[in-house]
Amino acid sequence: LMGLGDPDKGTITVGSTVKLVGVGQDRMSELNPQRTVFEEITGGMDEIELGTQTVASRAYVSWFGFKSAQQQTMVANLSGGERNRVQLAKLLKTGSNLIILDEPSNDLDVDTLRNLEEALLNFAGCAIVVSHDRYFLDRVATHILAFEGDSKCFFFPGNYAEYEENRKQRLGEASIKRIKYAPLVNA
């Protein structure tokens, strides 16, 4: 969908009215490390067009947790969570109607995660979210396209908790396999 690879079979046709944007997991390669947070998000403009409204750029950047002097931090010096916030700020100002997010909850602090959830819940378009964060999916998903193993895809209208309950009913308790981790230290 993002045009980063060719399909194995068939073709993908994106409608003429679709304005698609996406954020992948490799956030640093999508950002310019030589720019400040402010420059990267706003392009150096004093105002940003958000739909039919004009917003002061400094205010917009602050909505993503970058207050005053933090806006002058070089992108190269940002943590993973801060880079994620910069990407989200750039993405949400584009005026798209289809957003693709690959593991968007990675590296986010609690406040930014809640802001992302609110933004997605209020987004007028469609969002495709790839995530292993079942709690995040439970709050934002209205439909689940699950890859259940053996190359099987299952479409479910509902959130993650509802999907998991449906999966138990369809496939039994044994279908839900929790990962068991090795202990961190030997006792």
PATOR-139376 format. One record per atom (N, C-alpha, C): z, y, x. Coordinates in pm, whole numbers, padded with zeros to 5 digits, always signed. Each point is the difference from the previous one (the first is absolute). Example, Ala and Ser with C-alpha at 12.3 -4.5 7.8 and 13.67 -1.06 7.14 Angstrom:
REM PATOR-139376
+00780-00569+01319 +00000+00119-00089 +00000+00120+00090 -00072+00105-00035 +00006+00119+00082 +00073+00109-00077 
END
This chain:
REM PATOR-139376
+00000-00120+00081 +00000+00120-00081 +00000+00126+00085 +00070-00005+00111 +00010+00117+00087 -00122+00014+00092 -00089-00098-00003 -00118+00005+00085 +00025-00035+00145 +00111-00069+00028 +00034-00034+00138 -00057-00135+00042 -00053-00076-00095 -00058-00129+00031 -00099-00038-00107 -00076-00104+00027 -00098-00047-00097 +00058-00117-00077 -00036-00012-00129 +00049-00115-00077 -00062-00130+00052 +00074-00111-00014 -00051-00130+00040 -00119-00040-00086 +00009+00035-00130 -00107-00030-00095 -00014+00115-00097 -00117+00016-00057 -00022+00099-00104 +00002+00142+00051 +00015+00091-00094 +00003+00142+00034 +00117+00067-00069 +00039+00114+00051 +00103+00083-00062 -00066+00131-00039 +00012+00035-00125 -00055+00126-00048 +00113+00087-00050 +00015+00115+00058 +00102+00096-00043 -00068+00101-00090 +00058+00022-00118 -00059+00090-00098 -00016+00142+00051 -00094+00071-00058 -00031+00135+00046 +00113+00100-00026 +00091-00030-00093 +00110+00092-00029 +00127-00034+00076 -00004-00108+00077 +00119-00044+00074 +00015+00083+00127 +00119+00060+00015 +00035+00071+00124 +00111-00081+00065 -00036-00080+00099 +00088-00097+00060 +00060+00051+00131 +00130-00020+00016 +00067+00025+00128 +00097-00113+00025 +00033-00021+00125 +00093-00106+00032 +00075+00025+00128 +00114-00066+00011 +00081+00006+00120 +00028-00142+00045 -00036-00029+00125 +00024-00132+00056 +00129-00002+00080 +00026-00114+00062 +00123-00015+00079 -00011+00065+00137 -00120+00020+00049 -00020+00058+00132 -00006+00151-00010 +00113+00060-00033 +00003+00142-00034 -00031+00093+00116 +00037-00038+00121 -00019+00092+00112 -00148+00020+00030 -00081-00105-00015 -00143+00014+00030 -00069+00089-00102 +00062+00020-00116 -00058+00083-00105 +00046+00146+00009 +00089+00027+00093 +00055+00135+00017 -00038+00054+00137 -00007+00132+00011 -00031+00065+00128 +00132+00032+00072 +00031-00071+00108 +00127+00020+00069 +00014+00137+00066 -00111+00074+00015 +00001+00130+00066 +00032+00114-00097 +00018-00030-00127 +00027+00103-00100 +00147-00002-00039 +00045+00111-00056 +00136+00003-00056 -00004-00063-00139 +00116-00029-00053 +00010-00055-00135 -00069+00094-00099 +00030+00130+00011 -00059+00098-00090 -00152-00001+00009 -00054+00003+00122 -00145+00003+00018 -00065-00127-00053 +00064-00114+00024 -00058-00127-00042 -00007-00012-00152 +00103+00044-00067 +00004-00010-00146 -00087+00105-00067 +00004+00123+00050 -00063+00112-00071 -00133+00043+00059 -00032-00047+00120 -00120+00049+00067 +00017+00144+00045 +00124+00049+00005 +00028+00137+00042 -00015+00103-00111 -00027-00045-00120 -00019+00091-00114 +00136+00048-00054 +00006+00124-00049 +00123+00056-00055 +00030-00053-00140 -00106-00041-00071 +00017-00053-00136 -00081-00129-00015 +00049-00086-00091 -00066-00128-00027 -00032-00006-00149 -00120-00047-00031 -00038-00021-00139 +00047-00139-00042 +00084-00006-00103 +00045-00127-00057 -00048-00003-00144 -00111-00065-00021 -00059+00000-00134 -00042+00141-00038 +00063+00053-00105 -00034+00136-00046 +00100+00103+00050 +00096-00042+00082 +00103+00092+00049 -00017+00027+00149 +00044+00119+00041 +00005+00035+00141 +00147+00002+00041 +00029-00064+00113 +00138-00012+00047 +00007+00052+00143 +00108+00069+00034 +00021+00045+00137 +00011-00124+00091 -00076+00000+00107 -00006-00116+00089 +00136-00039+00057 +00078+00100+00042 +00132-00031+00057 +00089-00069-00103 -00009+00043-00125 +00079-00062-00107 -00047-00144-00021 -00130-00022-00004 -00054-00134-00019 +00048-00094+00110 -00009+00043+00124 +00043-00083+00112 +00150-00031-00011 +00079+00096-00048 +00144-00022-00014 +00032-00105-00106 -00088-00018-00098 +00021-00102-00103 +00004-00141+00059 -00054-00014+00119 -00003-00131+00067 +00107-00010+00109 +00101+00085-00010 +00116-00009+00088 -00014+00073+00132 -00103+00080+00018 -00018+00075+00124 +00039+00145-00027 +00123+00033+00032 +00052+00135-00022 -00024+00088+00122 -00018+00126-00021 -00018+00107+00100 -00050-00048+00136 +00086-00006+00101 -00043-00029+00137 -00062-00139+00014 +00037-00094-00086 -00058-00135+00008 -00151+00003-00024 -00049+00100-00070 -00143+00010-00027 -00079+00028+00127 +00066+00046+00106 -00067+00029+00126 +00009-00116+00099 +00058-00111-00040 +00008-00119+00085 -00139-00057+00020 -00029-00042+00121 -00130-00062+00028 -00003-00139-00064 -00113-00036-00057 -00017-00130-00065 +00029-00114+00099 -00035+00018+00126 +00023-00102+00102 +00148-00034+00015 +00089+00093-00037 +00144-00021+00018 +00070-00052-00125 -00074-00035-00104 +00060-00043-00126 +00036-00148+00002 +00102-00035-00078 +00035-00141-00018 -00098-00062-00099 +00009-00130-00018 -00089-00069-00095 +00016+00052-00141 +00123+00023-00043 +00025+00051-00134 -00055+00141-00018 +00016+00083+00104 -00053+00137-00007 -00153-00001-00006 -00062-00087+00079 -00147-00012-00006 -00044-00044-00140 +00076-00091-00060 -00030-00046-00135 +00005+00117-00098 +00101+00085+00015 +00012+00117-00089 -00117+00096+00018 -00045+00020+00125 -00115+00087+00026 -00123-00058-00068 -00021-00132+00015 -00115-00064-00064 +00005+00016-00152 +00117-00021-00058 +00014+00014-00146 -00029+00142-00045 +00049+00098+00076 -00025+00141-00034 -00150+00030+00003 -00069-00049+00102 -00144+00021+00009 -00072-00069-00116 +00041-00121-00029 -00063-00080-00104 +00016+00062-00138 +00121+00043-00033 +00027+00046-00136 -00061+00136-00031 -00047+00072+00101 -00062+00131-00027 -00151-00008-00016 -00056-00119+00012 -00145-00015-00001 -00063+00008-00138 +00079-00018-00105 -00057+00004-00134 -00074-00127-00037 +00038-00112+00058 -00067-00126-00029 +00045-00056-00136 -00076-00098-00048 +00042-00068-00123 +00022-00149+00024 -00015-00044+00126 +00032-00137+00039 +00062+00004+00139 +00122-00049+00010 +00072-00003+00127 +00023-00145+00040 -00027-00031+00126 +00032-00133+00054 +00109+00020+00106 +00113-00068-00020 +00112+00011+00093 +00032-00138+00057 -00003-00011+00131 +00031-00126+00069 +00140+00009+00059 +00092-00074-00058 +00141-00001+00040 +00057+00141+00008 -00005+00076-00109 +00044+00140+00005 +00150+00019+00020 +00080-00101-00032 +00145+00018+00012 +00050-00027+00141 -00086-00049+00091 +00042-00023+00139 +00044+00131+00064 +00110-00002+00069 +00050+00112+00081 +00046+00120-00080 +00009-00009-00132 +00040+00117-00079 +00151+00003-00020 +00056+00121+00007 +00141+00017-00034 +00012-00004-00153 +00121-00014-00049 +00024-00017-00144 -00053+00117-00081 +00023+00123+00045 -00047+00117-00076 -00153+00002-00011 -00069-00028+00110 -00146+00002-00003 -00053-00114-00086 +00067-00116+00006 -00041-00113-00083 +00011+00035-00148 +00107+00066-00037 +00018+00042-00141 -00106+00104-00039 -00031+00092+00091 -00105+00098-00027 -00136-00067-00017 -00028-00100+00081 -00125-00074-00012 -00006-00071-00135 +00109-00064-00038 +00005-00068-00130 -00029+00098-00113 +00065+00117+00005 -00022+00102-00104 -00145+00046-00001 -00056+00022+00118 -00139+00045+00009 -00095-00104-00060 +00024-00127+00030 -00085-00105-00055 +00016-00013-00152 +00123+00010-00047 +00024-00010-00144 -00065+00114-00076 -00011+00117+00064 -00059+00117-00066 -00148+00019+00034 -00055-00086+00085 -00140+00011+00042 -00091-00031-00118 -00096+00088-00027 -00088-00015-00116 -00110-00104+00022 -00023-00041+00124 -00105-00098+00029 +00056-00139+00014 -00071-00082+00077 +00040-00138+00026 +00045-00013+00146 +00093-00090+00022 +00046-00027+00135 -00004-00151+00024 -00054-00038+00114 +00005-00139+00044 +00100-00001+00115 +00108-00076-00019 +00108-00003+00098 +00014-00140+00055 -00014-00014+00130 +00022-00127+00067 +00140+00009+00061 +00090-00089-00045 +00138+00011+00047 +00072-00133-00008 +00093-00020+00094 +00093-00113-00006 +00136+00047-00054 +00011+00127-00030 +00126+00057-00048 +00008-00020-00151 +00063-00110-00041 +00001-00035-00142 +00076+00101-00084 +00100+00067+00057 +00076+00099-00076 -00086+00124-00026 -00078+00039+00100 -00093+00112-00016 -00104-00036-00107 -00057-00120+00010 -00099-00044-00099 +00060-00006-00140 +00124-00042-00007 +00066-00008-00131 +00008+00136-00067 +00016+00105+00079 +00012+00135-00055 -00133+00067-00029 -00106-00033+00075 -00125+00075-00017 -00116-00080-00059 +00005-00132+00008 -00115-00080-00044 -00003-00016-00152 -00120+00013-00055 -00021-00030-00142 -00081-00128-00015 -00065-00043+00109 -00076-00123+00004 +00014-00059+00140 -00005-00133+00010 +00012-00069+00128 -00124-00087+00019 -00063+00011+00115 -00103-00093+00041 +00061-00078+00115 +00044-00123-00029 +00076-00078+00098 -00087-00107+00064 +00012-00013+00129 -00064-00107+00074 +00105-00108+00017 -00017-00110-00076 +00107-00100-00014 -00017-00121+00091 -00089+00005+00093 -00020-00112+00090 -00121-00083-00042 -00049-00081+00091 -00119-00083-00026 -00117+00083-00051 -00012+00123+00048 -00109+00091-00038 -00004+00031-00149 +00115-00004-00065 +00006+00028-00144 +00055+00140-00024 -00070+00073-00086 +00040+00134-00041 +00046-00007-00144 +00106+00074-00032 +00049+00003-00138 +00024+00145-00039 -00060+00041-00113 +00018+00135-00051 +00108-00004-00108 +00098+00091+00012 +00110+00004-00096 +00026+00144-00044 +00000+00025-00132 +00033+00135-00049 +00152+00017-00009 +00058+00070+00096 +00144+00023+00002 +00046+00031+00140 +00131+00020+00017 +00054+00030+00132 +00032-00129+00076 +00059+00015+00118 +00022-00117+00085 +00101-00098-00060 +00109+00050-00055 +00103-00088-00057 -00060-00083-00115 -00080+00064-00083 -00065-00071-00111 -00099-00103+00052 -00075+00036+00104 -00094-00094+00061 +00074-00121+00056 +00110+00024+00072 +00074-00111+00061 +00055-00094-00107 +00047+00054-00112 +00048-00083-00111 -00116-00082-00057 -00115+00063-00016 -00118-00070-00049 -00042-00111+00095 +00008+00028+00128 -00038-00101+00100 +00093-00120-00007 +00129+00024-00017 +00095-00111-00015 -00034-00084-00122 -00036+00066-00111 -00035-00073-00123 -00129-00080+00019 -00099+00057+00068 -00128-00067+00018 +00005-00110+00103 +00069+00027+00113 -00006-00091+00115 +00131-00069+00034 +00108+00041-00067 +00130-00061+00027 +00077+00072+00109 +00129-00029+00004 +00091+00062+00098 -00044-00023+00144 -00059-00115+00026 -00039-00034+00138 -00110+00092+00052 -00069+00072-00089 -00108+00089+00044 +00052+00124+00069 +00127+00035-00023 +00061+00117+00063 +00071-00048+00127 -00060+00027+00113 +00056-00043+00128 +00052+00121+00075 +00127+00006+00017 +00061+00108+00076 -00007-00033+00149 -00025+00099+00080 -00006-00019+00144 +00141-00016+00053 +00019-00100+00085 +00129-00020+00065 -00015+00041+00145 +00086+00090+00042 -00005+00052+00136 +00100-00073+00087 -00032-00012+00126 +00093-00059+00097 +00112+00099+00023 +00121-00049+00028 +00110+00092+00028 -00030+00083+00123 +00052+00124+00001 -00024+00090+00112 +00076-00041+00125 +00116-00060-00019 +00081-00043+00115 +00047-00142-00024 +00022-00069+00108 +00054-00136-00011 +00151+00009-00015 +00053-00072-00097 +00145+00004-00022 +00069-00110+00074 
END
